[in-house]
Amino acid sequence: MFITQALRITSGLTEKFIGRTVLVRAGDVDGAMRVLNRIMGSEGLFDIYRRTRTYEKPFNTRRRVNWELCKAVYNEDMDRKIKLVMRTNRLQKDPAVHL
């Protein structure tokens, strides 16, 4: 048995149909829907759907895109910093200091 969920997203004049198929094992429809929703959420389809339900003015679009870019740069830097702090068993505790 298969479940297919199609999400119809309208963006201006174009329409995008996105479908995913998940195998249902032993009649576990709820589990299959959870997997399907997790996949669609990780791909950002729910955010796209929420944004396209109403018209987004161009200045808000620019603002959102710039904010997302800044957030991505910030998260990348913070991830790198956290990895540096969390490293253990290093010969040189602070690699920025050259002895």
Order of alpha helices (4+ residues) and beta strands (2+ residues): beta-beta-alpha-alpha-alpha
